[in-house]
Amino acid sequence: MQSIINWDELWKAIHVSSRFRTEKEKDPGAIWDKKAHAYSRITRDEKESTKQELDMLDLRPEDTLLDIGAGTGRLAVPIAGKISHVTALDASAGMLDHLKERMAAEGRSNYSCLTMRWEDAVVGRDVPVHDVVIAAFSLGFYDVGSELLKMDAAARRSVHLFWHVGPWREPEEMALYRAVHGEEGARQSGYPDALFLLNILHDYDIYADMRIYRAVWETVYTSPEEAAEQWITMHAPGFEDLDLVTRHFEERLQKDDDGRFRETSVRTTAMISWRKRD
């Protein structure tokens, strides 16, 4: 039966309604180069959600894996310790520089990096087919349907996508978004949730599984001021009211016995995955 809703076109319409999404799409490499250090910093102490996601992947020692939007290597680095080879693709050379440092620190050499947008990659020319393809929180494409089909073509055995479900962030952080960006800016800050991806894939005759889990993210800071500075770099470059953001983190962070400040957030998340047809 023909679908009543064209999920692919609805995703595109939502995408172009936000200046945040369209500006990032123009040159994601340049944008993430500026954020690479902050992103590396805020994910440095994160362990629990990474473990959750690694445990969901069906990996074999002989596998090759393509990580699309690999960033600083949150998943790619530990995966390199489990399989034959990892290809880390990202538009940002700055993000991949941090990934290379982390690989070196772990003594890993079984990886390669591709600095390019996934939208520009041609499977078979730029990117070889891999056993497994993953993309974790890196699906901010305008024509997401075409890019999902390309991921399917790049995978020999399976594809695994990690994406949010429901509200983009917890209520407390969304309140901060509204304080910084205004009501309309906060509304435009996120992306359509995982249900869109599941339905887009269905319309392309790819019948994926969706597993909902509660992802636990933790970051450790030296002070609420540091937390505020990192948040502004990531989410509001150029915003000048550091005190406003600092007050948010003063209320949110928990001080531990070592004098460090911990932020723990729990996000409803989905893993959408499918195996290739025999």
CYANA upper distance limits for C-alpha pairs under 8 A (distance plus 0.5 A):
  3 SER  CA    203 ASP  CA      7.93
  5 ILE  CA     10 LEU  CA      8.49
  6 ASN  CA     10 LEU  CA      6.75
  7 TRP  CA     11 TRP  CA      6.56
  7 TRP  CA    196 PHE  CA      6.69
  7 TRP  CA    199 ASN  CA      6.98
  7 TRP  CA    200 ILE  CA      6.07
  8 ASP  CA     12 LYS  CA      6.98
  8 ASP  CA    143 ASP  CA      8.00
  8 ASP  CA    144 VAL  CA      7.71
  8 ASP  CA    145 GLY  CA      6.59
  8 ASP  CA    196 PHE  CA      8.38
  8 ASP  CA    200 ILE  CA      6.22
  9 GLU  CA     13 ALA  CA      6.70
 10 LEU  CA     14 ILE  CA      6.76
 11 TRP  CA     15 HIS  CA      6.55
 11 TRP  CA    142 TYR  CA      8.06
 11 TRP  CA    144 VAL  CA      8.22
 11 TRP  CA    192 PRO  CA      7.31
 11 TRP  CA    196 PHE  CA      7.71
 12 LYS  CA     16 VAL  CA      6.80
 12 LYS  CA    142 TYR  CA      5.99
 12 LYS  CA    143 ASP  CA      6.93
 12 LYS  CA    144 VAL  CA      8.41
 13 ALA  CA     17 SER  CA      6.85
 14 ILE  CA     18 SER  CA      7.70
 14 ILE  CA    191 TYR  CA      8.33
 14 ILE  CA    192 PRO  CA      7.94
 15 HIS  CA     21 ARG  CA      6.75
 15 HIS  CA     22 THR  CA      7.62
 15 HIS  CA    142 TYR  CA      6.60
 15 HIS  CA    191 TYR  CA      7.81
 16 VAL  CA     21 ARG  CA      7.58
 16 VAL  CA     22 THR  CA      6.58
 16 VAL  CA    142 TYR  CA      8.11
 17 SER  CA    188 GLN  CA      7.96
 18 SER  CA     22 THR  CA      6.90
 18 SER  CA    188 GLN  CA      5.60
 18 SER  CA    189 SER  CA      7.91
 19 ARG  CA     23 GLU  CA      6.27
 19 ARG  CA    188 GLN  CA      8.08
 20 PHE  CA     24 LYS  CA      6.68
 20 PHE  CA    188 GLN  CA      7.45
 20 PHE  CA    189 SER  CA      6.96
 21 ARG  CA     25 GLU  CA      6.70
 21 ARG  CA    140 GLY  CA      7.83
 21 ARG  CA    189 SER  CA      8.18
 22 THR  CA     26 LYS  CA      7.09
 23 GLU  CA     27 ASP  CA      7.97
 24 LYS  CA     28 PRO  CA      5.64
 24 LYS  CA     31 ILE  CA      7.23
 25 GLU  CA    140 GLY  CA      8.28
 25 GLU  CA    141 PHE  CA      7.82
 25 GLU  CA    142 TYR  CA      8.42
 27 ASP  CA     31 ILE  CA      7.11
 28 PRO  CA     32 TRP  CA      6.51
 28 PRO  CA     91 ALA  CA      6.79
 28 PRO  CA     92 SER  CA      7.54
 28 PRO  CA    117 ARG  CA      8.39
 29 GLY  CA     33 ASP  CA      6.43
 29 GLY  CA     90 ASP  CA      8.31
 29 GLY  CA     91 ALA  CA      5.00
 29 GLY  CA     92 SER  CA      4.46
 29 GLY  CA     93 ALA  CA      7.51
 29 GLY  CA    116 MET  CA      8.45
 29 GLY  CA    117 ARG  CA      8.37
 30 ALA  CA     34 LYS  CA      7.15
 30 ALA  CA     92 SER  CA      7.19
 31 ILE  CA     35 LYS  CA      7.23
 31 ILE  CA     92 SER  CA      8.48
 32 TRP  CA     36 ALA  CA      6.17
 32 TRP  CA     92 SER  CA      6.24
 32 TRP  CA     94 GLY  CA      7.80
 32 TRP  CA     95 MET  CA      7.48
 33 ASP  CA     92 SER  CA      6.01
 33 ASP  CA     93 ALA  CA      7.18
 33 ASP  CA     94 GLY  CA      5.20
 33 ASP  CA     95 MET  CA      6.85
 34 LYS  CA     94 GLY  CA      8.32
 35 LYS  CA     39 TYR  CA      6.48
 35 LYS  CA    233 THR  CA      6.86
 35 LYS  CA    234 MET  CA      6.43
 36 ALA  CA     40 SER  CA      6.55
 36 ALA  CA     72 THR  CA      8.04
 36 ALA  CA     94 GLY  CA      6.27
 36 ALA  CA     95 MET  CA      5.49
 36 ALA  CA     98 HIS  CA      8.14
 37 HIS  CA     41 ARG  CA      6.61
 37 HIS  CA     95 MET  CA      8.27
 37 HIS  CA     98 HIS  CA      8.38
 38 ALA  CA     42 ILE  CA      6.70
 38 ALA  CA    230 GLN  CA      6.11
 38 ALA  CA    233 THR  CA      7.27
 38 ALA  CA    234 MET  CA      7.31
 39 TYR  CA     43 THR  CA      6.69
 39 TYR  CA     72 THR  CA      8.22
 39 TYR  CA    234 MET  CA      7.67
 40 SER  CA     44 ARG  CA      6.37
 40 SER  CA     72 THR  CA      6.63
 40 SER  CA     95 MET  CA      8.41
 40 SER  CA     98 HIS  CA      7.55
 42 ILE  CA     46 GLU  CA      8.19
 42 ILE  CA    219 THR  CA      6.21
 42 ILE  CA    220 VAL  CA      8.05
 42 ILE  CA    230 GLN  CA      7.92
 43 THR  CA     74 ARG  CA      7.93
 43 THR  CA    218 GLU  CA      8.46
 43 THR  CA    219 THR  CA      7.07
 44 ARG  CA    219 THR  CA      7.97
 45 ASP  CA    218 GLU  CA      7.29
 45 ASP  CA    219 THR  CA      6.14
 45 ASP  CA    220 VAL  CA      6.86
 46 GLU  CA     50 THR  CA      7.66
 46 GLU  CA    217 TRP  CA      6.60
 46 GLU  CA    218 GLU  CA      5.64
 46 GLU  CA    219 THR  CA      6.43
 47 LYS  CA     51 LYS  CA      6.65
 47 LYS  CA    217 TRP  CA      8.09
 47 LYS  CA    218 GLU  CA      7.91
 48 GLU  CA     52 GLN  CA      6.71
 48 GLU  CA    215 ALA  CA      8.19
 48 GLU  CA    216 VAL  CA      6.35
 48 GLU  CA    217 TRP  CA      7.05
 48 GLU  CA    218 GLU  CA      8.07
 49 SER  CA     53 GLU  CA      6.71
 49 SER  CA    215 ALA  CA      5.62
 49 SER  CA    216 VAL  CA      5.59
 49 SER  CA    217 TRP  CA      6.29
 50 THR  CA     54 LEU  CA      6.60
 50 THR  CA     74 ARG  CA      7.55
 50 THR  CA     75 LEU  CA      7.11
 51 LYS  CA     55 ASP  CA      6.55
 52 GLN  CA     56 MET  CA      7.18
 52 GLN  CA    215 ALA  CA      7.77
 53 GLU  CA     57 LEU  CA      7.30
 54 LEU  CA     75 LEU  CA      7.87
 54 LEU  CA     79 ILE  CA      8.17
 57 LEU  CA    160 HIS  CA      8.06
 59 LEU  CA     63 ASP  CA      7.20
 59 LEU  CA     82 LYS  CA      8.05
 59 LEU  CA     83 ILE  CA      7.58
 60 ARG  CA     82 LYS  CA      7.96
 60 ARG  CA     83 ILE  CA      6.66
 61 PRO  CA     82 LYS  CA      6.41
 61 PRO  CA     83 ILE  CA      4.73
 61 PRO  CA     84 SER  CA      6.44
 62 GLU  CA     83 ILE  CA      6.21
 62 GLU  CA     84 SER  CA      5.56
 63 ASP  CA     83 ILE  CA      5.86
 63 ASP  CA     84 SER  CA      5.92
 63 ASP  CA     85 HIS  CA      7.36
 63 ASP  CA    130 HIS  CA      8.36
 63 ASP  CA    131 ASP  CA      6.32
 63 ASP  CA    132 VAL  CA      7.80
 64 THR  CA     83 ILE  CA      7.23
 64 THR  CA     84 SER  CA      6.24
 64 THR  CA     85 HIS  CA      5.29
 64 THR  CA     86 VAL  CA      6.35
 64 THR  CA     87 THR  CA      8.29
 64 THR  CA    130 HIS  CA      5.81
 64 THR  CA    131 ASP  CA      5.78
 64 THR  CA    132 VAL  CA      6.99
 65 LEU  CA     85 HIS  CA      6.93
 65 LEU  CA     86 VAL  CA      5.41
 65 LEU  CA     87 THR  CA      6.68
 65 LEU  CA    130 HIS  CA      5.99
 65 LEU  CA    131 ASP  CA      6.43
 65 LEU  CA    132 VAL  CA      5.22
 65 LEU  CA    133 VAL  CA      6.15
 65 LEU  CA    134 ILE  CA      8.02
 66 LEU  CA     86 VAL  CA      6.49
 66 LEU  CA     87 THR  CA      5.28
 66 LEU  CA     88 ALA  CA      6.69
 66 LEU  CA     89 LEU  CA      7.84
 66 LEU  CA    130 HIS  CA      6.70
 66 LEU  CA    132 VAL  CA      6.88
 66 LEU  CA    133 VAL  CA      5.25
 66 LEU  CA    134 ILE  CA      6.77
 67 ASP  CA     76 ALA  CA      7.14
 67 ASP  CA     86 VAL  CA      7.78
 67 ASP  CA     87 THR  CA      6.65
 67 ASP  CA     88 ALA  CA      5.54
 67 ASP  CA     89 LEU  CA      6.56
 67 ASP  CA    133 VAL  CA      6.59
 67 ASP  CA    134 ILE  CA      5.51
 67 ASP  CA    135 ALA  CA      6.35
 68 ILE  CA     88 ALA  CA      7.06
 68 ILE  CA     89 LEU  CA      5.57
 68 ILE  CA     90 ASP  CA      6.96
 68 ILE  CA    118 TRP  CA      7.49
 68 ILE  CA    133 VAL  CA      7.98
 68 ILE  CA    134 ILE  CA      6.70
 68 ILE  CA    135 ALA  CA      5.38
 68 ILE  CA    136 ALA  CA      8.05
 68 ILE  CA    138 SER  CA      7.61
 69 GLY  CA     88 ALA  CA      7.90
 69 GLY  CA     89 LEU  CA      6.16
 69 GLY  CA     90 ASP  CA      5.11
 69 GLY  CA     91 ALA  CA      7.83
 69 GLY  CA    118 TRP  CA      8.39
 69 GLY  CA    135 ALA  CA      6.82
 69 GLY  CA    136 ALA  CA      7.63
 69 GLY  CA    137 PHE  CA      8.42
 69 GLY  CA    138 SER  CA      5.82
 70 ALA  CA     74 ARG  CA      8.03
 70 ALA  CA     75 LEU  CA      7.90
 70 ALA  CA     76 ALA  CA      7.07
 70 ALA  CA     88 ALA  CA      5.84
 70 ALA  CA     89 LEU  CA      6.26
 70 ALA  CA     90 ASP  CA      6.23
 70 ALA  CA     96 LEU  CA      8.20
 70 ALA  CA    135 ALA  CA      8.04
 70 ALA  CA    136 ALA  CA      8.19
 71 GLY  CA     90 ASP  CA      6.68
 71 GLY  CA     92 SER  CA      8.07
 71 GLY  CA     95 MET  CA      5.53
 71 GLY  CA     96 LEU  CA      6.58
 71 GLY  CA     99 LEU  CA      7.48
 72 THR  CA     95 MET  CA      5.46
 72 THR  CA     96 LEU  CA      6.19
 72 THR  CA     97 ASP  CA      7.95
 72 THR  CA     98 HIS  CA      5.61
 72 THR  CA     99 LEU  CA      4.74
 72 THR  CA    100 LYS  CA      8.49
 72 THR  CA    102 ARG  CA      8.35
 73 GLY  CA     77 VAL  CA      5.66
 73 GLY  CA     88 ALA  CA      8.35
 73 GLY  CA     96 LEU  CA      8.10
 73 GLY  CA     98 HIS  CA      8.08
 73 GLY  CA     99 LEU  CA      5.24
 73 GLY  CA    102 ARG  CA      7.78
 74 ARG  CA     78 PRO  CA      7.94
 75 LEU  CA     79 ILE  CA      6.60
 76 ALA  CA     80 ALA  CA      6.59
 76 ALA  CA     86 VAL  CA      7.22
 76 ALA  CA     88 ALA  CA      7.37
 77 VAL  CA     81 GLY  CA      7.59
 77 VAL  CA     99 LEU  CA      7.83
 77 VAL  CA    102 ARG  CA      7.38
 77 VAL  CA    103 MET  CA      6.31
 77 VAL  CA    106 GLU  CA      8.35
 77 VAL  CA    108 ARG  CA      8.42
 78 PRO  CA     82 LYS  CA      7.62
 79 ILE  CA     83 ILE  CA      7.00
 79 ILE  CA     86 VAL  CA      7.93
 80 ALA  CA     84 SER  CA      7.66
 80 ALA  CA     85 HIS  CA      6.87
 80 ALA  CA     86 VAL  CA      6.38
 80 ALA  CA    108 ARG  CA      7.41
 80 ALA  CA    110 ASN  CA      7.14
 80 ALA  CA    111 TYR  CA      7.52
 81 GLY  CA    108 ARG  CA      7.83
 84 SER  CA    110 ASN  CA      7.20
 85 HIS  CA    110 ASN  CA      5.50
 85 HIS  CA    111 TYR  CA      5.83
 85 HIS  CA    112 SER  CA      8.46
 86 VAL  CA    110 ASN  CA      7.09
 86 VAL  CA    111 TYR  CA      5.11
 86 VAL  CA    112 SER  CA      7.02
 87 THR  CA    111 TYR  CA      6.11
 87 THR  CA    112 SER  CA      5.40
 87 THR  CA    113 CYS  CA      6.25
 87 THR  CA    114 LEU  CA      7.80
 88 ALA  CA     96 LEU  CA      8.34
 88 ALA  CA    111 TYR  CA      7.85
 88 ALA  CA    112 SER  CA      6.72
 88 ALA  CA    113 CYS  CA      5.28
 88 ALA  CA    114 LEU  CA      6.68
 89 LEU  CA    113 CYS  CA      6.35
 89 LEU  CA    114 LEU  CA      5.15
 89 LEU  CA    115 THR  CA      6.47
 89 LEU  CA    116 MET  CA      7.19
 89 LEU  CA    117 ARG  CA      8.28
 89 LEU  CA    118 TRP  CA      7.97
 90 ASP  CA     95 MET  CA      8.03
 90 ASP  CA     96 LEU  CA      7.42
 90 ASP  CA    113 CYS  CA      8.42
 90 ASP  CA    114 LEU  CA      6.97
 90 ASP  CA    115 THR  CA      5.76
 90 ASP  CA    116 MET  CA      6.19
 90 ASP  CA    117 ARG  CA      6.81
 90 ASP  CA    118 TRP  CA      8.00
 91 ALA  CA    115 THR  CA      5.67
 91 ALA  CA    116 MET  CA      4.82
 91 ALA  CA    117 ARG  CA      5.19
 91 ALA  CA    118 TRP  CA      8.14
 92 SER  CA     96 LEU  CA      7.00
 92 SER  CA    115 THR  CA      6.87
 92 SER  CA    116 MET  CA      7.92
 93 ALA  CA     97 ASP  CA      6.59
 93 ALA  CA    115 THR  CA      6.43
 94 GLY  CA     98 HIS  CA      7.24
 95 MET  CA     99 LEU  CA      6.99
 96 LEU  CA    100 LYS  CA      6.63
 96 LEU  CA    113 CYS  CA      7.71
 96 LEU  CA    115 THR  CA      8.19
 97 ASP  CA    101 GLU  CA      6.88
 98 HIS  CA    102 ARG  CA      6.78
 99 LEU  CA    103 MET  CA      6.63
100 LYS  CA    104 ALA  CA      6.61
101 GLU  CA    105 ALA  CA      6.68
102 ARG  CA    106 GLU  CA      6.81
103 MET  CA    107 GLY  CA      6.65
103 MET  CA    108 ARG  CA      5.54
103 MET  CA    109 SER  CA      7.66
104 ALA  CA    108 ARG  CA      6.27
104 ALA  CA    109 SER  CA      7.91
116 MET  CA    120 ASP  CA      7.42
116 MET  CA    121 ALA  CA      7.61
117 ARG  CA    121 ALA  CA      7.13
118 TRP  CA    147 GLU  CA      8.10
119 GLU  CA    141 PHE  CA      8.37
119 GLU  CA    147 GLU  CA      7.13
121 ALA  CA    125 ARG  CA      8.43
121 ALA  CA    126 ASP  CA      6.25
121 ALA  CA    127 VAL  CA      7.27
122 VAL  CA    126 ASP  CA      5.83
122 VAL  CA    127 VAL  CA      6.85
123 VAL  CA    127 VAL  CA      5.34
123 VAL  CA    128 PRO  CA      6.44
123 VAL  CA    129 VAL  CA      7.40
123 VAL  CA    150 LYS  CA      7.78
123 VAL  CA    153 ALA  CA      7.77
123 VAL  CA    154 ALA  CA      6.56
124 GLY  CA    128 PRO  CA      5.39
124 GLY  CA    129 VAL  CA      7.22
127 VAL  CA    154 ALA  CA      8.09
128 PRO  CA    154 ALA  CA      7.42
129 VAL  CA    153 ALA  CA      7.93
129 VAL  CA    154 ALA  CA      5.04
129 VAL  CA    155 ALA  CA      6.18
129 VAL  CA    156 ARG  CA      6.89
130 HIS  CA    154 ALA  CA      6.63
130 HIS  CA    155 ALA  CA      5.69
130 HIS  CA    156 ARG  CA      6.25
131 ASP  CA    155 ALA  CA      5.95
131 ASP  CA    156 ARG  CA      4.97
131 ASP  CA    157 ARG  CA      5.65
131 ASP  CA    158 SER  CA      7.36
132 VAL  CA    155 ALA  CA      5.89
132 VAL  CA    156 ARG  CA      7.02
132 VAL  CA    157 ARG  CA      6.37
132 VAL  CA    158 SER  CA      5.59
132 VAL  CA    159 VAL  CA      6.33
132 VAL  CA    160 HIS  CA      8.36
133 VAL  CA    151 MET  CA      7.27
133 VAL  CA    154 ALA  CA      7.56
133 VAL  CA    155 ALA  CA      6.12
133 VAL  CA    158 SER  CA      7.01
133 VAL  CA    159 VAL  CA      5.25
133 VAL  CA    160 HIS  CA      6.84
134 ILE  CA    159 VAL  CA      6.26
134 ILE  CA    160 HIS  CA      5.25
134 ILE  CA    161 LEU  CA      6.22
135 ALA  CA    139 LEU  CA      7.68
135 ALA  CA    160 HIS  CA      7.10
135 ALA  CA    161 LEU  CA      5.48
135 ALA  CA    162 PHE  CA      6.88
136 ALA  CA    161 LEU  CA      6.29
136 ALA  CA    162 PHE  CA      5.06
136 ALA  CA    163 TRP  CA      7.14
137 PHE  CA    161 LEU  CA      8.27
137 PHE  CA    162 PHE  CA      6.26
137 PHE  CA    163 TRP  CA      5.80
137 PHE  CA    164 HIS  CA      8.21
139 LEU  CA    144 VAL  CA      7.65
139 LEU  CA    163 TRP  CA      8.48
140 GLY  CA    144 VAL  CA      8.10
140 GLY  CA    191 TYR  CA      7.88
141 PHE  CA    147 GLU  CA      8.06
143 ASP  CA    147 GLU  CA      7.20
144 VAL  CA    148 LEU  CA      6.60
145 GLY  CA    149 LEU  CA      6.82
145 GLY  CA    200 ILE  CA      6.85
145 GLY  CA    201 LEU  CA      7.78
146 SER  CA    150 LYS  CA      6.80
147 GLU  CA    151 MET  CA      6.78
148 LEU  CA    152 ASP  CA      6.80
148 LEU  CA    201 LEU  CA      8.07
149 LEU  CA    153 ALA  CA      6.79
150 LYS  CA    154 ALA  CA      6.69
151 MET  CA    155 ALA  CA      6.92
151 MET  CA    159 VAL  CA      7.70
152 ASP  CA    158 SER  CA      8.35
152 ASP  CA    159 VAL  CA      7.20
152 ASP  CA    276 LYS  CA      8.15
155 ALA  CA    159 VAL  CA      6.96
155 ALA  CA    276 LYS  CA      8.07
156 ARG  CA    276 LYS  CA      7.30
157 ARG  CA    275 ARG  CA      6.21
157 ARG  CA    276 LYS  CA      5.76
158 SER  CA    273 SER  CA      7.63
158 SER  CA    274 TRP  CA      6.15
158 SER  CA    275 ARG  CA      4.79
158 SER  CA    276 LYS  CA      6.20
159 VAL  CA    273 SER  CA      5.92
159 VAL  CA    274 TRP  CA      6.11
159 VAL  CA    275 ARG  CA      7.13
160 HIS  CA    271 MET  CA      7.07
160 HIS  CA    272 ILE  CA      6.30
160 HIS  CA    273 SER  CA      4.86
160 HIS  CA    274 TRP  CA      7.41
161 LEU  CA    270 ALA  CA      8.45
161 LEU  CA    271 MET  CA      5.97
161 LEU  CA    272 ILE  CA      5.54
161 LEU  CA    273 SER  CA      6.65
162 PHE  CA    269 THR  CA      7.64
162 PHE  CA    270 ALA  CA      6.25
162 PHE  CA    271 MET  CA      5.12
162 PHE  CA    272 ILE  CA      6.96
163 TRP  CA    193 ASP  CA      7.48
163 TRP  CA    194 ALA  CA      6.29
163 TRP  CA    269 THR  CA      6.36
163 TRP  CA    270 ALA  CA      5.96
163 TRP  CA    271 MET  CA      7.11
163 TRP  CA    272 ILE  CA      8.41
164 HIS  CA    168 TRP  CA      7.19
164 HIS  CA    193 ASP  CA      6.08
164 HIS  CA    194 ALA  CA      6.48
164 HIS  CA    267 ARG  CA      8.02
164 HIS  CA    268 THR  CA      6.84
164 HIS  CA    269 THR  CA      4.93
164 HIS  CA    270 ALA  CA      6.46
165 VAL  CA    193 ASP  CA      5.52
165 VAL  CA    194 ALA  CA      6.07
165 VAL  CA    195 LEU  CA      7.99
165 VAL  CA    268 THR  CA      6.09
165 VAL  CA    269 THR  CA      5.68
165 VAL  CA    270 ALA  CA      6.79
166 GLY  CA    193 ASP  CA      6.61
166 GLY  CA    268 THR  CA      7.71
168 TRP  CA    174 MET  CA      8.48
168 TRP  CA    190 GLY  CA      5.97
168 TRP  CA    191 TYR  CA      7.68
168 TRP  CA    193 ASP  CA      8.44
169 ARG  CA    173 GLU  CA      6.62
169 ARG  CA    174 MET  CA      6.45
169 ARG  CA    267 ARG  CA      7.48
170 GLU  CA    174 MET  CA      6.70
170 GLU  CA    265 SER  CA      8.08
170 GLU  CA    266 VAL  CA      8.17
170 GLU  CA    267 ARG  CA      7.43
171 PRO  CA    175 ALA  CA      6.66
172 GLU  CA    176 LEU  CA      7.15
173 GLU  CA    177 TYR  CA      6.81
174 MET  CA    178 ARG  CA      6.74
174 MET  CA    186 ALA  CA      7.44
175 ALA  CA    179 ALA  CA      6.73
176 LEU  CA    180 VAL  CA      6.67
176 LEU  CA    245 VAL  CA      7.82
176 LEU  CA    248 HIS  CA      7.68
177 TYR  CA    181 HIS  CA      6.16
177 TYR  CA    182 GLY  CA      7.66
177 TYR  CA    185 GLY  CA      8.13
177 TYR  CA    186 ALA  CA      5.71
178 ARG  CA    182 GLY  CA      4.96
178 ARG  CA    183 GLU  CA      5.56
178 ARG  CA    184 GLU  CA      8.40
178 ARG  CA    185 GLY  CA      7.52
178 ARG  CA    186 ALA  CA      5.62
179 ALA  CA    183 GLU  CA      8.42
180 VAL  CA    236 ALA  CA      8.11
180 VAL  CA    239 PHE  CA      8.22
181 HIS  CA    185 GLY  CA      5.27
181 HIS  CA    186 ALA  CA      6.32
181 HIS  CA    236 ALA  CA      8.49
182 GLY  CA    186 ALA  CA      6.60
183 GLU  CA    187 ARG  CA      6.79
184 GLU  CA    188 GLN  CA      6.83
185 GLY  CA    189 SER  CA      6.74
186 ALA  CA    190 GLY  CA      8.33
192 PRO  CA    196 PHE  CA      6.99
193 ASP  CA    197 LEU  CA      7.93
194 ALA  CA    198 LEU  CA      6.82
194 ALA  CA    270 ALA  CA      7.04
194 ALA  CA    272 ILE  CA      8.21
195 LEU  CA    199 ASN  CA      6.71
196 PHE  CA    200 ILE  CA      6.54
197 LEU  CA    201 LEU  CA      6.62
198 LEU  CA    202 HIS  CA      6.73
198 LEU  CA    207 TYR  CA      8.42
198 LEU  CA    208 ALA  CA      7.16
198 LEU  CA    210 MET  CA      8.04
198 LEU  CA    272 ILE  CA      7.64
199 ASN  CA    203 ASP  CA      6.72
200 ILE  CA    204 TYR  CA      7.08
201 LEU  CA    205 ASP  CA      6.94
201 LEU  CA    206 ILE  CA      5.53
201 LEU  CA    207 TYR  CA      7.14
201 LEU  CA    208 ALA  CA      7.68
202 HIS  CA    206 ILE  CA      5.57
202 HIS  CA    207 TYR  CA      5.81
202 HIS  CA    208 ALA  CA      7.89
206 ILE  CA    274 TRP  CA      8.14
207 TYR  CA    274 TRP  CA      7.55
208 ALA  CA    272 ILE  CA      6.82
208 ALA  CA    273 SER  CA      5.94
208 ALA  CA    274 TRP  CA      5.20
208 ALA  CA    275 ARG  CA      8.45
209 ASP  CA    271 MET  CA      8.49
209 ASP  CA    272 ILE  CA      6.10
209 ASP  CA    273 SER  CA      5.89
209 ASP  CA    274 TRP  CA      6.70
210 MET  CA    270 ALA  CA      6.78
210 MET  CA    271 MET  CA      6.12
210 MET  CA    272 ILE  CA      4.97
210 MET  CA    273 SER  CA      7.08
211 ARG  CA    270 ALA  CA      5.91
211 ARG  CA    271 MET  CA      5.67
211 ARG  CA    272 ILE  CA      7.02
212 ILE  CA    268 THR  CA      7.55
212 ILE  CA    269 THR  CA      6.24
212 ILE  CA    270 ALA  CA      4.97
212 ILE  CA    271 MET  CA      7.09
213 TYR  CA    268 THR  CA      6.51
213 TYR  CA    269 THR  CA      5.93
213 TYR  CA    270 ALA  CA      6.65
213 TYR  CA    271 MET  CA      8.48
214 ARG  CA    266 VAL  CA      6.59
214 ARG  CA    267 ARG  CA      6.08
214 ARG  CA    268 THR  CA      5.23
214 ARG  CA    269 THR  CA      6.49
215 ALA  CA    266 VAL  CA      5.99
215 ALA  CA    267 ARG  CA      5.64
215 ALA  CA    268 THR  CA      6.72
215 ALA  CA    269 THR  CA      6.68
216 VAL  CA    264 THR  CA      7.47
216 VAL  CA    265 SER  CA      6.42
216 VAL  CA    266 VAL  CA      5.12
216 VAL  CA    267 ARG  CA      7.12
217 TRP  CA    264 THR  CA      6.14
217 TRP  CA    265 SER  CA      5.74
217 TRP  CA    266 VAL  CA      6.72
217 TRP  CA    267 ARG  CA      8.28
218 GLU  CA    262 ARG  CA      7.43
218 GLU  CA    263 GLU  CA      6.04
218 GLU  CA    264 THR  CA      4.96
218 GLU  CA    265 SER  CA      7.01
219 THR  CA    262 ARG  CA      6.30
219 THR  CA    263 GLU  CA      5.76
219 THR  CA    264 THR  CA      7.19
220 VAL  CA    260 ARG  CA      7.13
220 VAL  CA    261 PHE  CA      6.11
220 VAL  CA    262 ARG  CA      5.03
220 VAL  CA    263 GLU  CA      6.90
221 TYR  CA    226 GLU  CA      6.94
221 TYR  CA    227 ALA  CA      6.60
221 TYR  CA    260 ARG  CA      6.45
221 TYR  CA    261 PHE  CA      5.52
221 TYR  CA    262 ARG  CA      6.79
222 THR  CA    226 GLU  CA      7.02
222 THR  CA    227 ALA  CA      8.49
222 THR  CA    259 GLY  CA      8.10
222 THR  CA    260 ARG  CA      5.65
222 THR  CA    261 PHE  CA      6.49
223 SER  CA    227 ALA  CA      7.05
223 SER  CA    260 ARG  CA      7.40
223 SER  CA    261 PHE  CA      6.54
224 PRO  CA    228 ALA  CA      6.66
224 PRO  CA    246 THR  CA      6.19
224 PRO  CA    247 ARG  CA      8.37
224 PRO  CA    249 PHE  CA      5.85
224 PRO  CA    250 GLU  CA      6.06
224 PRO  CA    253 LEU  CA      7.74
224 PRO  CA    261 PHE  CA      7.66
225 GLU  CA    229 GLU  CA      6.70
225 GLU  CA    242 LEU  CA      8.31
225 GLU  CA    246 THR  CA      5.95
225 GLU  CA    249 PHE  CA      8.41
226 GLU  CA    230 GLN  CA      6.73
227 ALA  CA    231 TRP  CA      6.64
227 ALA  CA    246 THR  CA      7.86
227 ALA  CA    249 PHE  CA      7.29
228 ALA  CA    232 ILE  CA      6.66
228 ALA  CA    242 LEU  CA      7.16
228 ALA  CA    245 VAL  CA      5.83
228 ALA  CA    246 THR  CA      5.56
228 ALA  CA    249 PHE  CA      7.26
229 GLU  CA    233 THR  CA      6.77
229 GLU  CA    242 LEU  CA      7.69
230 GLN  CA    234 MET  CA      6.74
231 TRP  CA    235 HIS  CA      6.32
231 TRP  CA    236 ALA  CA      7.89
232 ILE  CA    236 ALA  CA      5.13
232 ILE  CA    237 PRO  CA      6.13
232 ILE  CA    238 GLY  CA      8.11
232 ILE  CA    239 PHE  CA      7.13
232 ILE  CA    245 VAL  CA      8.41
233 THR  CA    237 PRO  CA      5.49
233 THR  CA    238 GLY  CA      8.35
241 ASP  CA    245 VAL  CA      7.58
242 LEU  CA    246 THR  CA      6.51
243 ASP  CA    247 ARG  CA      6.57
244 LEU  CA    248 HIS  CA      7.25
245 VAL  CA    249 PHE  CA      7.14
246 THR  CA    250 GLU  CA      6.59
247 ARG  CA    251 GLU  CA      6.93
248 HIS  CA    252 ARG  CA      6.77
249 PHE  CA    253 LEU  CA      6.06
252 ARG  CA    263 GLU  CA      7.38
253 LEU  CA    261 PHE  CA      6.12
253 LEU  CA    262 ARG  CA      5.81
253 LEU  CA    263 GLU  CA      5.55
253 LEU  CA    264 THR  CA      8.48
254 GLN  CA    261 PHE  CA      5.87
254 GLN  CA    262 ARG  CA      5.59
254 GLN  CA    263 GLU  CA      7.09
255 LYS  CA    259 GLY  CA      6.46
255 LYS  CA    260 ARG  CA      6.07
255 LYS  CA    261 PHE  CA      4.94
255 LYS  CA    262 ARG  CA      6.77
256 ASP  CA    260 ARG  CA      6.05
256 ASP  CA    261 PHE  CA      6.80
256 ASP  CA    262 ARG  CA      7.72
